[in-house]
Amino acid sequence: MRDNLLIGKKGEDITAEFLRKKGFIIFKRNYHSRFGEIDIIAEKDTLLLFVEVKTRYENALVLPAEAVDSIKQHRIKETAKSFLSKTFIDYTCRFDVAEVTVSGEEPELKFKLNYIKNAFL
């Protein structure tokens, strides 16, 4: 697996663990539909989260959340609709973005999570 894929997966793992510690159950990871992919779908009580995880090195030109533009948001929303139509879950839905910033050098990489609730509607 390429370094960027490993870094991206590590960002998703960190985000999933953060959500578990907050009491969420990870319902699905890397859910695909014909519209796109959602990195993490998590639930707690009657709240369903659709989480986009963006992992970038700290010296990247763009902040991780800036990569979730209107086109990406539209794809995530359509994928969420597809998921909901197949699961018959009647929960309150929220779209969050997890920014994971990577610093340091291999093998001493450091990861910092900035979790953004209600990142888009």
N, CA, C and O atoms as a printed pandas DataFrame, in Angstrom:
     atom_number atom_name residue_name chain_id  residue_number  x_coord  y_coord  z_coord
0              1         N          MET        A               1    0.856   -1.181    0.000
1              2        CA          MET        A               1    0.000    0.000    0.000
2              3         C          MET        A               1    0.898    1.238    0.000
3              4         O          MET        A               1    1.883    1.295    0.735
4              5         N          ARG        A               2    0.554    2.224   -0.823
5              6        CA          ARG        A               2    1.344    3.449   -0.903
6              7         C          ARG        A               2    1.265    4.229    0.399
7              8         O          ARG        A               2    0.319    4.079    1.172
8              9         N          ASP        A               3    2.275    5.064    0.631
9             10        CA          ASP        A               3    2.339    5.868    1.856
10            11         C          ASP        A               3    1.092    6.717    2.060
11            12         O          ASP        A               3    0.566    6.769    3.171
12            13         N          ASN        A               4    0.601    7.390    1.007
13            14        CA          ASN        A               4   -0.579    8.245    1.156
14            15         C          ASN        A               4   -1.810    7.444    1.548
15            16         O          ASN        A               4   -2.638    7.922    2.323
16            17         N          LEU        A               5   -1.939    6.235    1.022
17            18        CA          LEU        A               5   -3.069    5.386    1.402
18            19         C          LEU        A               5   -2.956    4.953    2.856
19            20         O          LEU        A               5   -3.950    4.913    3.580
20            21         N          LEU        A               6   -1.736    4.630    3.278
21            22        CA          LEU        A               6   -1.518    4.253    4.679
22            23         C          LEU        A               6   -1.804    5.425    5.616
23            24         O          LEU        A               6   -2.413    5.255    6.672
24            25         N          ILE        A               7   -1.362    6.606    5.218
25            26        CA          ILE        A               7   -1.608    7.815    6.026
26            27         C          ILE        A               7   -3.111    8.079    6.097
27            28         O          ILE        A               7   -3.638    8.392    7.165
28            29         N          GLY        A               8   -3.803    7.953    4.958
29            30        CA          GLY        A               8   -5.259    8.157    4.926
30            31         C          GLY        A               8   -5.988    7.162    5.809
31            32         O          GLY        A               8   -6.912    7.529    6.536
32            33         N          LYS        A               9   -5.575    5.903    5.749
33            34        CA          LYS        A               9   -6.205    4.888    6.593
34            35         C          LYS        A               9   -5.950    5.174    8.066
35            36         O          LYS        A               9   -6.846    4.997    8.891
36            37         N          LYS        A              10   -4.757    5.607    8.403
37            38        CA          LYS        A              10   -4.429    5.948    9.789
38            39         C          LYS        A              10   -5.323    7.103   10.257
39            40         O          LYS        A              10   -5.795    7.097   11.393
40            41         N          GLY        A              11   -5.555    8.090    9.386
41            42        CA          GLY        A              11   -6.452    9.197    9.720
42            43         C          GLY        A              11   -7.866    8.710   10.000
43            44         O          GLY        A              11   -8.515    9.182   10.932
44            45         N          GLU        A              12   -8.341    7.771    9.199
45            46        CA          GLU        A              12   -9.669    7.192    9.420
46            47         C          GLU        A              12   -9.705    6.389   10.725
47            48         O          GLU        A              12  -10.686    6.448   11.467
48            49         N          ASP        A              13   -8.635    5.643   10.999
49            50        CA          ASP        A              13   -8.567    4.870   12.248
50            51         C          ASP        A              13   -8.609    5.791   13.468
51            52         O          ASP        A              13   -9.310    5.507   14.439
52            53         N          ILE        A              14   -7.867    6.882   13.417
53            54        CA          ILE        A              14   -7.839    7.849   14.525
54            55         C          ILE        A              14   -9.224    8.449   14.728
55            56         O          ILE        A              14   -9.680    8.600   15.862
56            57         N          THR        A              15   -9.894    8.792   13.628
57            58        CA          THR        A              15  -11.232    9.378   13.711
58            59         C          THR        A              15  -12.237    8.367   14.266
59            60         O          THR        A              15  -13.062    8.718   15.110
60            61         N          ALA        A              16  -12.175    7.127   13.803
61            62        CA          ALA        A              16  -13.085    6.091   14.300
62            63         C          ALA        A              16  -12.895    5.878   15.802
63            64         O          ALA        A              16  -13.870    5.734   16.539
64            65         N          GLU        A              17  -11.660    5.859   16.245
65            66        CA          GLU        A              17  -11.387    5.682   17.675
66            67         C          GLU        A              17  -11.897    6.877   18.480
67            68         O          GLU        A              17  -12.440    6.698   19.570
68            69         N          PHE        A              18  -11.731    8.080   17.963
69            70        CA          PHE        A              18  -12.253    9.289   18.608
70            71         C          PHE        A              18  -13.771    9.177   18.789
71            72         O          PHE        A              18  -14.298    9.486   19.858
72            73         N          LEU        A              19  -14.462    8.735   17.745
73            74        CA          LEU        A              19  -15.919    8.597   17.816
74            75         C          LEU        A              19  -16.324    7.518   18.812
75            76         O          LEU        A              19  -17.282    7.696   19.563
76            77         N          ARG        A              20  -15.603    6.399   18.824
77            78        CA          ARG        A              20  -15.893    5.334   19.794
78            79         C          ARG        A              20  -15.775    5.857   21.227
79            80         O          ARG        A              20  -16.606    5.546   22.080
80            81         N          LYS        A              21  -14.748    6.641   21.477
81            82        CA          LYS        A              21  -14.552    7.207   22.819
82            83         C          LYS        A              21  -15.670    8.171   23.190
83            84         O          LYS        A              21  -15.934    8.387   24.373
84            85         N          LYS        A              22  -16.329    8.754   22.190
85            86        CA          LYS        A              22  -17.459    9.652   22.430
86            87         C          LYS        A              22  -18.773    8.879   22.541
87            88         O          LYS        A              22  -19.837    9.480   22.691
88            89         N          GLY        A              23  -18.704    7.542   22.468
89            90        CA          GLY        A              23  -19.886    6.708   22.636
90            91         C          GLY        A              23  -20.591    6.320   21.352
91            92         O          GLY        A              23  -21.676    5.741   21.398
92            93         N          PHE        A              24  -20.004    6.623   20.216
93            94        CA          PHE        A              24  -20.614    6.259   18.929
94            95         C          PHE        A              24  -20.235    4.834   18.546
95            96         O          PHE        A              24  -19.159    4.342   18.885
96            97         N          ILE        A              25  -21.134    4.197   17.843
97            98        CA          ILE        A              25  -20.878    2.881   17.263
98            99         C          ILE        A              25  -20.573    3.112   15.786
99           100         O          ILE        A              25  -21.318    3.797   15.086
100          101         N          ILE        A              26  -19.480    2.537   15.328
101          102        CA          ILE        A              26  -19.139    2.657   13.912
102          103         C          ILE        A              26  -20.021    1.675   13.147
103          104         O          ILE        A              26  -19.883    0.457   13.269
104          105         N          PHE        A              27  -20.919    2.234   12.367
105          106        CA          PHE        A              27  -21.891    1.436   11.631
106          107         C          PHE        A              27  -21.274    0.899   10.343
107          108         O          PHE        A              27  -21.453   -0.270   10.002
108          109         N          LYS        A              28  -20.550    1.754    9.632
109          110        CA          LYS        A              28  -19.907    1.367    8.363
110          111         C          LYS        A              28  -18.669    2.214    8.163
111          112         O          LYS        A              28  -18.605    3.367    8.590
112          113         N          ARG        A              29  -17.686    1.619    7.505
113          114        CA          ARG        A              29  -16.520    2.368    7.048
114          115         C          ARG        A              29  -16.391    2.178    5.554
115          116         O          ARG        A              29  -16.635    1.092    5.029
116          117         N          ASN        A              30  -16.008    3.234    4.880
117          118        CA          ASN        A              30  -15.809    3.220    3.429
118          119         C          ASN        A              30  -17.030    2.698    2.683
119          120         O          ASN        A              30  -16.936    1.791    1.856
120          121         N          TYR        A              31  -18.177    3.293    2.995
121          122        CA          TYR        A              31  -19.430    2.917    2.331
122          123         C          TYR        A              31  -19.441    3.508    0.921
123          124         O          TYR        A              31  -19.229    4.706    0.737
124          125         N          HIS        A              32  -19.691    2.653   -0.065
125          126        CA          HIS        A              32  -19.702    3.078   -1.467
126          127         C          HIS        A              32  -21.110    3.017   -2.049
127          128         O          HIS        A              32  -21.896    2.124   -1.733
128          129         N          SER        A              33  -21.401    3.980   -2.896
129          130        CA          SER        A              33  -22.596    3.936   -3.738
130          131         C          SER        A              33  -22.158    4.416   -5.119
131          132         O          SER        A              33  -20.986    4.726   -5.333
132          133         N          ARG        A              34  -23.098    4.473   -6.044
133          134        CA          ARG        A              34  -22.733    4.943   -7.381
134          135         C          ARG        A              34  -22.378    6.427   -7.383
135          136         O          ARG        A              34  -21.825    6.930   -8.362
136          137         N          PHE        A              35  -22.692    7.131   -6.299
137          138        CA          PHE        A              35  -22.424    8.566   -6.205
138          139         C          PHE        A              35  -21.054    8.874   -5.619
139          140         O          PHE        A              35  -20.465    9.915   -5.909
140          141         N          GLY        A              36  -20.548    7.957   -4.788
141          142        CA          GLY        A              36  -19.264    8.203   -4.148
142          143         C          GLY        A              36  -19.073    7.341   -2.921
143          144         O          GLY        A              36  -19.621    6.243   -2.820
144          145         N          GLU        A              37  -18.288    7.855   -1.989
145          146        CA          GLU        A              37  -17.932    7.101   -0.787
146          147         C          GLU        A              37  -18.086    7.991    0.441
147          148         O          GLU        A              37  -17.874    9.203    0.388
148          149         N          ILE        A              38  -18.459    7.358    1.543
149          150        CA          ILE        A              38  -18.446    8.009    2.847
150          151         C          ILE        A              38  -17.454    7.241    3.705
151          152         O          ILE        A              38  -17.530    6.019    3.825
152          153         N          ASP        A              39  -16.523    7.977    4.300
153          154        CA          ASP        A              39  -15.451    7.324    5.050
154          155         C          ASP        A              39  -15.962    6.597    6.287
155          156         O          ASP        A              39  -15.618    5.436    6.513
156          157         N          ILE        A              40  -16.786    7.277    7.092
157          158        CA          ILE        A              40  -17.290    6.669    8.327
158          159         C          ILE        A              40  -18.763    7.029    8.504
159          160         O          ILE        A              40  -19.158    8.186    8.359
160          161         N          ILE        A              41  -19.563    6.015    8.818
161          162        CA          ILE        A              41  -20.953    6.221    9.233
162          163         C          ILE        A              41  -21.031    5.692   10.656
163          164         O          ILE        A              41  -20.749    4.524   10.922
164          165         N          ALA        A              42  -21.422    6.582   11.568
165          166        CA          ALA        A              42  -21.462    6.217   12.987
166          167         C          ALA        A              42  -22.807    6.613   13.578
167          168         O          ALA        A              42  -23.461    7.538   13.098
168          169         N          GLU        A              43  -23.218    5.887   14.646
169          170        CA          GLU        A              43  -24.504    6.210   15.278
170          171         C          GLU        A              43  -24.410    6.159   16.790
171          172         O          GLU        A              43  -23.638    5.404   17.382
172          173         N          LYS        A              44  -25.238    7.003   17.381
173          174        CA          LYS        A              44  -25.374    7.042   18.833
174          175         C          LYS        A              44  -26.779    7.554   19.109
175          176         O          LYS        A              44  -27.179    8.612   18.624
176          177         N          ASP        A              45  -27.520    6.782   19.898
177          178        CA          ASP        A              45  -28.921    7.110   20.183
178          179         C          ASP        A              45  -29.666    7.235   18.855
179          180         O          ASP        A              45  -29.774    6.247   18.130
180          181         N          THR        A              46  -30.173    8.390   18.521
181          182        CA          THR        A              46  -30.882    8.558   17.242
182          183         C          THR        A              46  -30.152    9.535   16.329
183          184         O          THR        A              46  -30.766   10.173   15.474
184          185         N          LEU        A              47  -28.833    9.650   16.515
185          186        CA          LEU        A              47  -28.003   10.524   15.676
186          187         C          LEU        A              47  -27.135    9.669   14.772
187          188         O          LEU        A              47  -26.440    8.763   15.232
188          189         N          LEU        A              48  -27.181    9.965   13.490
189          190        CA          LEU        A              48  -26.378    9.246   12.507
190          191         C          LEU        A              48  -25.394   10.233   11.898
191          192         O          LEU        A              48  -25.792   11.258   11.344
192          193         N          LEU        A              49  -24.110    9.919   12.004
193          194        CA          LEU        A              49  -23.067   10.778   11.460
194          195         C          LEU        A              49  -22.547   10.230   10.147
195          196         O          LEU        A              49  -22.297    9.033   10.007
196          197         N          PHE        A              50  -22.392   11.122    9.194
197          198        CA          PHE        A              50  -21.693   10.827    7.945
198          199         C          PHE        A              50  -20.417   11.651    8.004
199          200         O          PHE        A              50  -20.457   12.880    7.948
200          201         N          VAL        A              51  -19.286   10.968    8.118
201          202        CA          VAL        A              51  -18.026   11.658    8.387
202          203         C          VAL        A              51  -17.070   11.516    7.207
203          204         O          VAL        A              51  -16.767   10.408    6.764
204          205         N          GLU        A              52  -16.605   12.650    6.713
205          206        CA          GLU        A              52  -15.561   12.683    5.694
206          207         C          GLU        A              52  -14.245   12.958    6.412
207          208         O          GLU        A              52  -14.117   13.946    7.135
208          209         N          VAL        A              53  -13.275   12.081    6.209
209          210        CA          VAL        A              53  -11.970   12.233    6.841
210          211         C          VAL        A              53  -10.980   12.712    5.787
211          212         O          VAL        A              53  -10.832   12.103    4.728
212          213         N          LYS        A              54  -10.308   13.810    6.097
213          214        CA          LYS        A              54   -9.274   14.333    5.208
214          215         C          LYS        A              54   -7.973   14.406    5.989
215          216         O          LYS        A              54   -7.874   15.094    7.004
216          217         N          THR        A              55   -6.992   13.690    5.499
217          218        CA          THR        A              55   -5.688   13.639    6.152
218          219         C          THR        A              55   -4.664   14.302    5.234
219          220         O          THR        A              55   -4.538   13.953    4.061
220          221         N          ARG        A              56   -3.935   15.269    5.799
221          222        CA          ARG        A              56   -2.935   16.010    5.029
222          223         C          ARG        A              56   -1.704   16.248    5.896
223          224         O          ARG        A              56   -1.791   16.301    7.122
224          225         N          TYR        A              57   -0.560   16.389    5.240
225          226        CA          TYR        A              57    0.646   16.801    5.943
226          227         C          TYR        A              57    0.503   18.266    6.326
227          228         O          TYR        A              57   -0.154   19.030    5.618
228          229         N          GLU        A              58    1.109   18.665    7.437
229          230        CA          GLU        A              58    0.924   20.015    7.961
230          231         C          GLU        A              58    1.411   21.103    7.013
231          232         O          GLU        A              58    0.971   22.247    7.129
232          233         N          ASN        A              59    2.286   20.793    6.098
233          234        CA          ASN        A              59    2.780   21.793    5.161
234          235         C          ASN        A              59    2.004   21.805    3.835
235          236         O          ASN        A              59    2.448   22.414    2.862
236          237         N          ALA        A              60    0.864   21.142    3.798
237          238        CA          ALA        A              60    0.044   21.109    2.574
238          239         C          ALA        A              60   -0.450   22.517    2.252
239          240         O          ALA        A              60   -0.616   23.348    3.145
240          241         N          LEU        A              61   -0.681   22.769    0.980
241          242        CA          LEU        A              61   -1.125   24.098    0.549
242          243         C          LEU        A              61   -2.553   24.417    0.980
243          244         O          LEU        A              61   -2.921   25.582    1.136
244          245         N          VAL        A              62   -3.352   23.369    1.171
245          246        CA          VAL        A              62   -4.758   23.549    1.513
246          247         C          VAL        A              62   -5.059   22.824    2.819
247          248         O          VAL        A              62   -4.553   21.728    3.059
248          249         N          LEU        A              63   -5.875   23.434    3.654
249          250        CA          LEU        A              63   -6.324   22.745    4.868
250          251         C          LEU        A              63   -7.161   21.531    4.483
251          252         O          LEU        A              63   -7.837   21.551    3.455
252          253         N          PRO        A              64   -7.128   20.485    5.284
253          254        CA          PRO        A              64   -7.897   19.288    4.931
254          255         C          PRO        A              64   -9.382   19.573    4.656
255          256         O          PRO        A              64   -9.923   19.072    3.671
256          257         N          ALA        A              65  -10.043   20.360    5.499
257          258        CA          ALA        A              65  -11.479   20.616    5.316
258          259         C          ALA        A              65  -11.767   21.378    4.029
259          260         O          ALA        A              65  -12.859   21.258    3.474
260          261         N          GLU        A              66  -10.805   22.160    3.545
261          262        CA          GLU        A              66  -11.003   22.898    2.297
262          263         C          GLU        A              66  -11.129   21.963    1.097
263          264         O          GLU        A              66  -11.655   22.352    0.054
264          265         N          ALA        A              67  -10.648   20.740    1.247
265          266        CA          ALA        A              67  -10.758   19.752    0.168
266          267         C          ALA        A              67  -12.179   19.202    0.039
267          268         O          ALA        A              67  -12.501   18.530   -0.941
268          269         N          VAL        A              68  -13.022   19.488    1.024
269          270        CA          VAL        A              68  -14.418   19.037    0.971
270          271         C          VAL        A              68  -15.236   20.183    0.373
271          272         O          VAL        A              68  -15.967   20.886    1.069
272          273         N          ASP        A              69  -15.084   20.342   -0.939
273          274        CA          ASP        A              69  -15.759   21.434   -1.645
274          275         C          ASP        A              69  -17.216   21.089   -1.926
275          276         O          ASP        A              69  -17.697   20.028   -1.528
276          277         N          SER        A              70  -17.914   21.984   -2.610
277          278        CA          SER        A              70  -19.350   21.773   -2.852
278          279         C          SER        A              70  -19.625   20.518   -3.681
279          280         O          SER        A              70  -20.647   19.861   -3.483
280          281         N          ILE        A              71  -18.741   20.186   -4.591
281          282        CA          ILE        A              71  -18.924   18.977   -5.411
282          283         C          ILE        A              71  -18.802   17.738   -4.514
283          284         O          ILE        A              71  -19.621   16.823   -4.600
284          285         N          LYS        A              72  -17.782   17.715   -3.657
285          286        CA          LYS        A              72  -17.586   16.588   -2.734
286          287         C          LYS        A              72  -18.760   16.497   -1.759
287          288         O          LYS        A              72  -19.232   15.400   -1.464
288          289         N          GLN        A              73  -19.231   17.632   -1.262
289          290        CA          GLN        A              73  -20.369   17.645   -0.351
290          291         C          GLN        A              73  -21.606   17.053   -1.025
291          292         O          GLN        A              73  -22.335   16.270   -0.417
292          293         N          HIS        A              74  -21.837   17.427   -2.273
293          294        CA          HIS        A              74  -22.990   16.897   -3.010
294          295         C          HIS        A              74  -22.896   15.377   -3.135
295          296         O          HIS        A              74  -23.885   14.672   -2.935
296          297         N          ARG        A              75  -21.703   14.873   -3.468
297          298        CA          ARG        A              75  -21.514   13.418   -3.600
298          299         C          ARG        A              75  -21.764   12.710   -2.274
299          300         O          ARG        A              75  -22.380   11.645   -2.240
300          301         N          ILE        A              76  -21.288   13.303   -1.189
301          302        CA          ILE        A              76  -21.486   12.703    0.138
302          303         C          ILE        A              76  -22.977   12.672    0.468
303          304         O          ILE        A              76  -23.483   11.666    0.966
304          305         N          LYS        A              77  -23.677   13.766    0.193
305          306        CA          LYS        A              77  -25.119   13.812    0.489
306          307         C          LYS        A              77  -25.891   12.790   -0.332
307          308         O          LYS        A              77  -26.794   12.135    0.190
308          309         N          GLU        A              78  -25.553   12.645   -1.598
309          310        CA          GLU        A              78  -26.227   11.653   -2.446
310          311         C          GLU        A              78  -25.917   10.234   -1.972
311          312         O          GLU        A              78  -26.795    9.371   -1.980
312          313         N          THR        A              79  -24.691    9.994   -1.565
313          314        CA          THR        A              79  -24.316    8.686   -1.030
314          315         C          THR        A              79  -25.066    8.412    0.264
315          316         O          THR        A              79  -25.508    7.287    0.497
316          317         N          ALA        A              80  -25.215    9.426    1.106
317          318        CA          ALA        A              80  -25.975    9.287    2.355
318          319         C          ALA        A              80  -27.432    8.946    2.056
319          320         O          ALA        A              80  -28.015    8.087    2.717
320          321         N          LYS        A              81  -28.019    9.607    1.072
321          322        CA          LYS        A              81  -29.413    9.303    0.683
322          323         C          LYS        A              81  -29.526    7.847    0.227
323          324         O          LYS        A              81  -30.478    7.150    0.577
324          325         N          SER        A              82  -28.559    7.405   -0.545
325          326        CA          SER        A              82  -28.549    6.019   -1.014
326          327         C          SER        A              82  -28.470    5.056    0.175
327          328         O          SER        A              82  -29.197    4.064    0.225
328          329         N          PHE        A              83  -27.598    5.353    1.114
329          330        CA          PHE        A              83  -27.458    4.523    2.313
330          331         C          PHE        A              83  -28.770    4.468    3.084
331          332         O          PHE        A              83  -29.226    3.389    3.463
332          333         N          LEU        A              84  -29.371    5.617    3.313
333          334        CA          LEU        A              84  -30.611    5.692    4.093
334          335         C          LEU        A              84  -31.754    4.951    3.405
335          336         O          LEU        A              84  -32.590    4.340    4.071
336          337         N          SER        A              85  -31.791    5.003    2.085
337          338        CA          SER        A              85  -32.873    4.333    1.356
338          339         C          SER        A              85  -32.783    2.809    1.478
339          340         O          SER        A              85  -33.781    2.113    1.290
340          341         N          LYS        A              86  -31.607    2.297    1.790
341          342        CA          LYS        A              86  -31.409    0.849    1.900
342          343         C          LYS        A              86  -31.469    0.349    3.341
343          344         O          LYS        A              86  -31.561   -0.857    3.569
344          345         N          THR        A              87  -31.419    1.252    4.312
345          346        CA          THR        A              87  -31.338    0.819    5.696
346          347         C          THR        A              87  -32.613    1.072    6.492
347          348         O          THR        A              87  -32.819    0.452    7.536
348          349         N          PHE        A              88  -33.455    1.955    6.027
349          350        CA          PHE        A              88  -34.728    2.271    6.699
350          351         C          PHE        A              88  -34.514    2.799    8.118
351          352         O          PHE        A              88  -35.342    2.580    9.003
352          353         N          ILE        A              89  -33.410    3.487    8.321
353          354        CA          ILE        A              89  -33.125    4.087    9.622
354          355         C          ILE        A              89  -33.741    5.479    9.646
355          356         O          ILE        A              89  -33.569    6.257    8.707
356          357         N          ASP        A              90  -34.451    5.787   10.709
357          358        CA          ASP        A              90  -35.069    7.102   10.850
358          359         C          ASP        A              90  -34.354    7.879   11.951
359          360         O          ASP        A              90  -34.887    8.052   13.046
360          361         N          TYR        A              91  -33.156    8.341   11.653
361          362        CA          TYR        A              91  -32.333    9.068   12.599
362          363         C          TYR        A              91  -32.162   10.516   12.153
363          364         O          TYR        A              91  -32.407   10.859   10.997
364          365         N          THR        A              92  -31.743   11.341   13.077
365          366        CA          THR        A              92  -31.280   12.679   12.727
366          367         C          THR        A              92  -29.899   12.515   12.121
367          368         O          THR        A              92  -29.057   11.811   12.679
368          369         N          CYS        A              93  -29.657   13.151   10.991
369          370        CA          CYS        A              93  -28.385   12.993   10.293
370          371         C          CYS        A              93  -27.548   14.256   10.414
371          372         O          CYS        A              93  -28.064   15.372   10.459
372          373         N          ARG        A              94  -26.234   14.041   10.465
373          374        CA          ARG        A              94  -25.310   15.164   10.536
374          375         C          ARG        A              94  -24.094   14.846    9.674
375          376         O          ARG        A              94  -23.629   13.707    9.621
376          377         N          PHE        A              95  -23.590   15.876    9.002
377          378        CA          PHE        A              95  -22.413   15.729    8.143
378          379         C          PHE        A              95  -21.232   16.423    8.816
379          380         O          PHE        A              95  -21.232   17.640    9.001
380          381         N          ASP        A              96  -20.228   15.629    9.177
381          382        CA          ASP        A              96  -19.050   16.134    9.865
382          383         C          ASP        A              96  -17.813   15.924    9.001
383          384         O          ASP        A              96  -17.800   15.086    8.100
384          385         N          VAL        A              97  -16.778   16.699    9.293
385          386        CA          VAL        A              97  -15.487   16.531    8.637
386          387         C          VAL        A              97  -14.430   16.376    9.715
387          388         O          VAL        A              97  -14.395   17.137   10.682
388          389         N          ALA        A              98  -13.570   15.382    9.538
389          390        CA          ALA        A              98  -12.434   15.174   10.429
390          391         C          ALA        A              98  -11.174   15.578    9.674
391          392         O          ALA        A              98  -10.808   14.972    8.667
392          393         N          GLU        A              99  -10.522   16.616   10.185
393          394        CA          GLU        A              99   -9.239   17.041    9.622
394          395         C          GLU        A              99   -8.137   16.367   10.427
395          396         O          GLU        A              99   -8.034   16.558   11.639
396          397         N          VAL        A             100   -7.330   15.590    9.755
397          398        CA          VAL        A             100   -6.206   14.957   10.424
398          399         C          VAL        A             100   -4.936   15.520    9.795
399          400         O          VAL        A             100   -4.704   15.382    8.594
400          401         N          THR        A             101   -4.122   16.156   10.630
401          402        CA          THR        A             101   -2.886   16.767   10.164
402          403         C          THR        A             101   -1.710   15.924   10.625
403          404         O          THR        A             101   -1.625   15.524   11.786
404          405         N          VAL        A             102   -0.803   15.663    9.688
405          406        CA          VAL        A             102    0.351   14.813    9.956
406          407         C          VAL        A             102    1.612   15.683   10.008
407          408         O          VAL        A             102    1.831   16.533    9.145
408          409         N          SER        A             103    2.429   15.456   11.031
409          410        CA          SER        A             103    3.712   16.154   11.121
410          411         C          SER        A             103    4.794   15.145   11.492
411          412         O          SER        A             103    4.507   14.008   11.869
412          413         N          GLY        A             104    6.021   15.580   11.378
413          414        CA          GLY        A             104    7.140   14.710   11.716
414          415         C          GLY        A             104    7.608   13.896   10.536
415          416         O          GLY        A             104    7.125   14.049    9.414
416          417         N          GLU        A             105    8.549   13.038   10.811
417          418        CA          GLU        A             105    9.164   12.186    9.792
418          419         C          GLU        A             105    8.956   10.723   10.160
419          420         O          GLU        A             105    8.827   10.383   11.336
420          421         N          GLU        A             106    8.923    9.862    9.149
421          422        CA          GLU        A             106    8.859    8.420    9.381
422          423         C          GLU        A             106   10.022    8.007   10.262
423          424         O          GLU        A             106   11.103    8.547   10.027
424          425         N          PRO        A             107    9.948    7.159   11.203
425          426        CA          PRO        A             107    8.755    6.467   11.670
426          427         C          PRO        A             107    8.066    7.198   12.830
427          428         O          PRO        A             107    7.210    6.625   13.503
428          429         N          GLU        A             108    8.432    8.433   13.056
429          430        CA          GLU        A             108    7.926    9.204   14.201
430          431         C          GLU        A             108    6.824   10.176   13.783
431          432         O          GLU        A             108    6.844   11.330   14.209
432          433         N          LEU        A             109    5.887    9.757   12.982
433          434        CA          LEU        A             109    4.812   10.640   12.544
434          435         C          LEU        A             109    3.882   10.964   13.702
435          436         O          LEU        A             109    3.608   10.115   14.550
436          437         N          LYS        A             110    3.402   12.198   13.728
437          438        CA          LYS        A             110    2.433   12.632   14.734
438          439         C          LYS        A             110    1.160   13.026   14.012
439          440         O          LYS        A             110    1.202   13.659   12.957
440          441         N          PHE        A             111    0.020   12.645   14.590
441          442        CA          PHE        A             111   -1.281   12.924   13.989
442          443         C          PHE        A             111   -2.085   13.810   14.935
443          444         O          PHE        A             111   -2.142   13.559   16.139
444          445         N          LYS        A             112   -2.702   14.846   14.380
445          446        CA          LYS        A             112   -3.536   15.751   15.170
446          447         C          LYS        A             112   -4.919   15.800   14.519
447          448         O          LYS        A             112   -5.047   16.019   13.314
448          449         N          LEU        A             113   -5.946   15.591   15.338
449          450        CA          LEU        A             113   -7.324   15.559   14.849
450          451         C          LEU        A             113   -8.042   16.851   15.195
451          452         O          LEU        A             113   -8.024   17.294   16.344
452          453         N          ASN        A             114   -8.670   17.451   14.200
453          454        CA          ASN        A             114   -9.583   18.582   14.392
454          455         C          ASN        A             114  -10.935   18.109   13.857
455          456         O          ASN        A             114  -11.110   17.945   12.649
456          457         N          TYR        A             115  -11.881   17.892   14.758
457          458        CA          TYR        A             115  -13.180   17.334   14.379
458          459         C          TYR        A             115  -14.189   18.468   14.242
459          460         O          TYR        A             115  -14.409   19.227   15.185
460          461         N          ILE        A             116  -14.798   18.581   13.072
461          462        CA          ILE        A             116  -15.725   19.664   12.766
462          463         C          ILE        A             116  -17.139   19.102   12.655
463          464         O          ILE        A             116  -17.466   18.399   11.698
464          465         N          LYS        A             117  -17.980   19.423   13.654
465          466        CA          LYS        A             117  -19.382   18.999   13.632
466          467         C          LYS        A             117  -20.167   19.915   12.711
467          468         O          LYS        A             117  -19.846   21.095   12.570
468          469         N          ASN        A             118  -21.210   19.357   12.077
469          470        CA          ASN        A             118  -22.070   20.138   11.182
470          471         C          ASN        A             118  -21.238   20.925   10.167
471          472         O          ASN        A             118  -21.449   22.122    9.972
472          473         N          ALA        A             119  -20.309   20.252    9.537
473          474        CA          ALA        A             119  -19.401   20.927    8.597
474          475         C          ALA        A             119  -20.141   21.458    7.369
475          476         O          ALA        A             119  -19.739   22.457    6.772
476          477         N          PHE        A             120  -21.218   20.781    7.005
477          478        CA          PHE        A             120  -22.072   21.252    5.912
478          479         C          PHE        A             120  -23.453   20.656    6.076
479          480         O          PHE        A             120  -23.646   19.688    6.813
480          481         N          LEU        A             121  -24.419   21.248    5.375
481          482        CA          LEU        A             121  -25.809   20.795    5.462
482          483         C          LEU        A             121  -26.194   19.974    4.259
483          484         O          LEU        A             121  -27.331   19.511    4.166
